[in-house]
Amino acid sequence: MVNIEIAYAKPEAQLIVALALPEETTLEAAVKASGLLERFPEIALSELNVGVFGVVCKPDQAINEGDRIEIYRPLRHDPKEARRQRALKQA
């Protein structure tokens, strides 16, 4: 068994779930086992964007002892477009 944590944060809520799962478990399977998909229905498994300690990973990657799996939300605004708009306002 491998001990991991799965983290998901929204502006108004943050949740970290600790789990012990078999070594061959993928990141996607760990997210399913965490119960976060049921608790936060806005997480779309088909568009799952995850990482381990801030490094983006593929959902089919295997978990390792001590991993903190992070579920990322989609960006609300394109950072490049936001910078462009700020520059236009300053000009």
JOVENUR-V400128 format. One record per helix or strand of 3 or more residues. SS is the DSSP state (hx for helix, st for strand). FROM is the first residue (numbers start at 1). LEN is the number of residues. If there is no record, write none. Layout:
BEGIN
SS | FROM | LEN
SS | FROM | LEN
END
This chain:
BEGIN
st | 2 | 9
st | 13 | 9
hx | 27 | 8
hx | 36 | 4
hx | 45 | 3
st | 50 | 3
st | 55 | 3
st | 68 | 4
hx | 79 | 12
END
